[in-house]
Amino acid sequence: MPMPILALMFNATVWGLSWWPFRQFEAAGLHPLWTTVIMYALSWGVVLVSQRGAAAELLRSPGLWLVLLAAGTTNTAFNWGVATGDVVRVVLLFYLMPLWAVLLARVVLKEPLTVMAGVRIALALGGALVVLAPSGGGWPVPRTLADGLGLLGGLTFAFNNVMLRKQAASSPGARALAMFSGGVIVAGLSAGVMAGQGLVGWPSLPSAWWCVPLAGMALLFFASNMSLQFGATRLPANVTAVVMLTEVPVAALSALWLGGGSLNLPTALGGLAILAAAMLAAWERRPG
């Protein structure tokens, strides 16, 4: 199996299981946004020290600023969503990403829209409407903050992947620094503003021993994000979106097993439509 695909599958698996440690830290008193800040601050420091010239390249590259914003928003939205909401719903809504990837790849990368792309858009939108539709009737809109965070995270993740492909000529160090800087800046600003207003607590842990699993989680996410930027710069944006679907069964099965989510018939049907839309992207890219 090609290394870029394996790298993306590793990244998707880490993300699919990430909801559980985030909830453990939250139960110990550390909001998922603060966990995100601390986790990415460690990785940010490693990249900044080890990749000479990456900071200067980031500062003079507006395209990498967009990677910074997209990656930071993705991490902020996804980590917050899976830590506080129904993991299955959040992940399914997050994986409307192939829909956003089609539209963003058209605008940013000038990839053509095809009939199959239109079918994928219809399937993804139909699946989203089924997932979001209230059981008692009403408009199919996000019902919880976590639903909205899942949608936002998927949109910005698709934009992140498209921009990584557009910035493939940039050095790996500069791309990695942009992604980790985003995790620190966007999550940090969000957490700081909300803590100042009393909406979330300031960071705290029961004891110093909690720093050990936090550091381990930081190292795992460092490897995960490096794998993402390795794979995403070597594959088309919509192929990246399909490979990353590894996260869906990992997250869903782990959440159902450990009590982090639930699955009813409408969610299952809507989820199948969303996954079908993603798989059609792979079919369209298959060699003739």
C-alpha positions in Angstrom: 0.0 0.0 0.0 1.4 3.5 -0.9 3.0 5.4 2.0 0.8 8.5 1.6 -2.3 6.4 2.0 -0.8 4.6 5.1 0.1 8.0 6.6 -3.5 9.3 6.1 -4.9 6.1 7.6 -2.7 6.5 10.7 -3.9 10.2 11.1 -7.5 9.1 10.7 -7.2 6.4 13.3 -5.6 8.8 15.9 -8.4 11.3 15.3 -11.0 8.6 15.5 -9.9 7.5 19.0 -9.0 11.1 20.2 -12.5 11.7 21.7 -11.7 9.4 24.6 -8.6 11.1 26.0 -10.1 14.5 25.5 -13.1 13.4 27.7 -10.7 12.1 30.4 -8.9 15.4 30.6 -12.1 17.3 30.7 -13.4 15.1 33.5 -10.1 15.9 35.3 -10.8 19.7 34.9 -9.0 20.5 31.6 -11.4 21.8 28.9 -10.8 20.3 25.5 -9.7 23.7 24.1 -7.0 24.0 26.8 -5.9 20.4 26.1 -5.6 21.4 22.4 -3.5 24.5 23.2 -1.1 22.6 25.5 -0.9 19.6 23.1 -0.1 21.7 20.1 2.2 24.1 22.0 4.6 21.2 22.6 4.6 20.2 19.0 4.8 23.8 17.9 8.0 24.2 20.0 9.6 21.1 18.5 9.0 22.3 14.9 10.1 25.8 15.6 13.4 24.7 17.0 14.1 21.9 14.6 13.0 23.5 11.3 15.3 26.5 10.8 13.8 29.1 8.5 10.2 27.7 8.8 9.0 30.7 10.8 10.3 33.2 8.3 8.8 31.2 5.4 5.4 31.1 7.2 5.5 34.9 7.8 6.1 35.7 4.1 3.5 33.1 2.8 -0.1 34.2 2.9 -1.2 30.8 1.7 0.3 29.2 4.8 -1.6 31.8 6.9 -4.8 30.2 5.5 -3.4 26.7 6.4 -2.8 28.1 10.0 -6.4 29.4 10.2 -8.0 26.3 8.7 -6.0 23.8 10.8 -6.5 25.7 14.0 -10.3 26.0 13.4 -10.5 22.3 12.5 -8.7 21.2 15.7 -10.7 23.6 17.8 -14.1 22.5 16.4 -13.5 18.8 16.2 -11.8 18.3 19.6 -14.4 20.4 21.3 -17.3 18.6 19.5 -16.2 15.0 20.2 -15.4 15.8 23.8 -18.8 17.2 24.6 -21.3 15.8 22.1 -22.4 12.5 20.5 -19.3 11.2 18.9 -21.1 9.3 16.1 -23.1 12.4 15.0 -20.1 14.8 15.2 -17.9 12.5 13.2 -20.6 11.9 10.5 -21.2 15.7 10.1 -17.5 16.3 10.1 -17.2 13.9 7.2 -19.3 16.0 5.0 -15.8 17.0 4.1 -15.9 15.3 0.7 -18.8 17.7 -0.2 -16.7 20.7 0.8 -13.6 19.3 -0.9 -15.4 19.1 -4.2 -16.5 22.8 -4.0 -13.2 24.1 -2.6 -11.0 22.1 -5.0 -13.0 23.7 -7.8 -12.4 27.2 -6.4 -8.9 26.9 -5.2 -7.3 24.2 -7.4 -9.5 24.8 -10.5 -10.5 21.1 -10.5 -13.4 20.5 -12.9 -17.0 19.8 -11.6 -18.3 16.6 -13.2 -21.7 14.8 -13.2 -20.3 12.3 -10.6 -19.4 15.3 -8.4 -22.9 16.5 -8.6 -24.2 13.0 -7.6 -21.8 13.1 -4.6 -23.0 16.5 -3.6 -26.6 15.3 -3.7 -25.8 12.2 -1.6 -23.8 14.1 1.0 -26.5 16.8 1.4 -29.3 14.3 1.6 -27.4 12.3 4.2 -26.8 15.5 6.2 -30.4 16.4 6.1 -31.4 12.9 7.4 -28.8 13.0 10.2 -29.9 16.5 11.3 -33.7 16.0 11.0 -35.4 16.0 14.4 -37.3 12.9 15.2 -40.5 14.9 16.0 -40.3 16.9 12.8 -38.9 20.3 12.1 -36.0 21.9 10.2 -32.9 19.8 9.7 -30.5 22.1 11.3 -27.8 21.5 14.0 -29.5 20.8 17.2 -26.5 21.1 19.6 -23.3 23.0 19.7 -21.5 19.8 19.0 -23.5 19.3 15.7 -22.4 22.8 14.6 -18.8 22.1 15.6 -18.8 18.9 13.5 -20.0 20.8 10.4 -17.5 23.6 10.9 -14.6 21.2 11.5 -15.4 19.3 8.3 -15.5 22.4 6.2 -12.3 23.8 7.6 -10.6 20.4 7.3 -11.4 20.2 3.7 -10.1 23.7 3.2 -6.9 22.7 5.1 -6.3 19.7 2.8 -6.9 21.7 -0.3 -4.5 24.4 0.8 -1.9 21.9 1.8 -2.0 20.6 -1.8 -1.9 24.1 -3.2 1.1 24.9 -0.9 3.0 21.7 -1.8 6.0 23.7 -2.9 6.4 25.1 0.6 8.8 23.3 2.9 7.4 20.5 5.1 8.7 22.5 8.1 6.7 25.6 7.2 3.5 23.7 6.5 3.9 21.8 9.9 4.6 25.0 11.7 1.5 26.6 10.2 -0.7 23.7 11.3 0.6 23.6 14.8 0.5 27.4 15.2 -3.1 27.2 14.2 -3.9 24.7 16.9 -2.3 27.0 19.5 -3.6 30.4 18.3 -7.2 29.5 17.4 -7.9 27.2 20.3 -6.0 29.5 22.7 -7.9 32.6 21.7 -11.2 30.8 21.9 -10.4 29.3 25.3 -9.1 32.6 26.6 -12.1 34.6 25.5 -14.5 32.1 27.0 -12.6 31.7 30.2 -12.5 35.5 30.6 -16.3 35.5 30.3 -16.7 32.6 32.8 -18.0 30.2 30.1 -15.1 27.7 30.7 -12.6 27.3 33.5 -9.0 28.2 33.4 -6.6 25.2 32.8 -6.1 23.0 35.8 -5.3 19.3 36.5 -5.6 17.3 39.8 -1.8 16.6 40.0 1.4 16.9 38.0 1.2 13.3 37.1 -1.5 14.2 34.5 1.3 15.9 32.5 2.7 12.5 31.5 -0.4 11.3 29.5 -0.8 14.9 28.2 2.8 14.8 26.9 2.2 11.4 25.3 -0.9 12.6 23.6 1.0 15.6 22.3 3.7 13.3 20.8 1.0 11.1 19.2 -0.8 14.1 17.6 2.5 15.5 16.4 3.2 12.2 14.5 -0.4 12.2 13.3 -0.4 15.7 11.9 3.0 15.2 10.2 1.5 12.1 8.6 -1.5 14.2 7.4 0.6 16.9 5.7 2.9 14.1 4.2 -0.1 12.3 2.6 -2.3 15.3 1.7 0.5 17.0 -0.3 0.9 13.8 -2.4 -2.7 12.9 -3.2 -5.6 14.7 -4.8 -7.9 16.5 -2.3 -10.9 14.2 -2.8 -8.8 11.1 -2.6 -7.4 12.3 0.7 -11.0 12.8 1.8 -11.9 9.2 1.0 -8.8 7.7 2.7 -9.5 9.7 5.8 -12.9 7.9 6.1 -11.0 5.3 8.2 -11.8 7.6 11.0 -15.6 7.0 10.8 -15.7 3.3 11.7 -12.9 3.8 14.3 -14.7 6.6 16.0 -18.2 5.1 15.7 -17.2 1.6 17.0 -15.1 3.0 19.8 -17.9 5.4 20.9 -20.6 2.8 20.8 -18.4 0.4 22.8 -17.3 2.9 25.4 -20.5 4.9 25.7 -19.5 8.0 23.8 -22.3 8.0 21.3 -25.4 6.3 20.0 -26.7 5.1 16.6 -30.4 5.1 15.5 -31.8 4.2 12.1 -32.0 7.8 10.6 -28.4 8.5 11.7 -27.3 5.2 10.2 -29.1 5.8 6.9 -27.8 9.4 6.7 -24.3 8.2 7.5 -24.4 5.6 4.8 -25.4 8.3 2.3 -22.5 10.5 3.4 -20.1 7.6 3.2 -21.4 6.7 -0.2 -20.7 10.2 -1.4 -17.2 9.9 -0.2 -16.7 6.5 -1.9 -17.9 7.9 -5.2 -15.0 10.3 -5.1 -12.6 7.3 -5.0 -14.5 5.7 -7.9 -14.2 8.9 -10.0 -10.4 9.0 -9.4 -10.0 5.3 -10.2 -7.8 4.7 -13.3 -9.7 3.7 -16.4 
